[in-house]
Amino acid sequence: MSTKKSVCPICSLPMELCVCKAVSQEESKIRVRTDKRKWGRLVTILEFSGMANVNLNDVARKLKTKAACGGTVDGNVIELQGNHTYQVRNWLKDIGFDVNNIQVMK
């Protein structure tokens, strides 16, 4: 009997050895900035580039929980209600992103 092991469709390695998620998190670039919306409310915007295997919905859920705010995901952009510009860097580090790839815009 042959047993089929699950293989990653991206790197073709067995799922136990797959490092796609870790590599994509290390290679991703994240720009953090704020934007003023209707009635002067601030929104923190995180723009992700170079990410293939990271589920932004999970990242947004974790960030919204830590910030105790609402937010949304639109393509490769996460929007958080309120100004969380400088706190987001530590939160992303806790999730597993490289701090050197996070650029905070002023």
N, C-alpha and C positions, 0 to 999 in steps of 0.2 A: 504494500500500500504506500502510495506517495502522499505526503501531506503538503498542501500548498501553504506557504507562508505569505503573509500580506507584504506587498512591496509598495514602496512610495512611488507614486506616478511621476514625481518630479525628478528625484535623484536616482531612482531605480535601486535603492538600497532597501534591505529589510526594514520594516517599521521600527524594530528595536534599535537599529543603528542610524536611522534617519536624523539628520541635523538641519534640515531645511528651515525649520522654525527658528532655531538659534542663529543661523547664518543670516536669515532675512532680517531679524531684529538687530543684529550687529551692523548690517549694511544699510539700514534705513536711515533716512534723513528726516528729521522732524522740525518744522518751523512753528514756533509758538508766537502768537500775536493777539492783540485785542482789537475789537472793532466796536464802534458805537452804533447802536441800533435805534429804533423808534423810541422817542421820549428820553433819549440820553442813556439808555441802559447799555452796559458793557457786556460783551460776549467774548470769551476766550476761544480762539480758533487754533486748532492743531492741524497742520497740513503734513501728511505722510507721503514720502516719495521713496521709491525703490523697495517697496514691500510687496511680496507676493503671497506669503503664506500666513500672515497675521490677520486674525479675525478682528476687524475694527469694532464690531459690535460688542465683543467681549471686553476690549480695551476701554471702550466708551462706558460700558456698564460699571467697570471697576473704578474709573475716574469719577463718574457721577456719584458713586457710593462714597468715595473718599472726600469729595468736595461738597456732598450733601446738596446737590443742585440738579437741575434738569439739563438736558442736552440732546443732541441728535447726531447721526452719522449721515453724511451726504457724499458718496463717492469715496475719495481718499481724505476727507476732511471730517474732523470731529469738532463740534461746537458745544461749548459748556457755557451755561448761563452764569454771568458774573465774571469778575476779574480774578483769575487764578493763575496768572502768568508765571509767577516765580515758584509757586507750590507744585505746579505740574511737573517740573523737572525732577523733583524728588519722588513723586508718585510714579512717573514713568520708570525711574531707576528701580523702584520696588517691584514693578511688574516684570522687569528684565531687559529693558532697553538700555543702550549704552549712552551715558551722559554726554560723551564727547560728540554725539550725533544730534544733540538737541540744541537748536539755535533759538534763543529768545530775542524777538524783535521788539524794539521800543517804539 
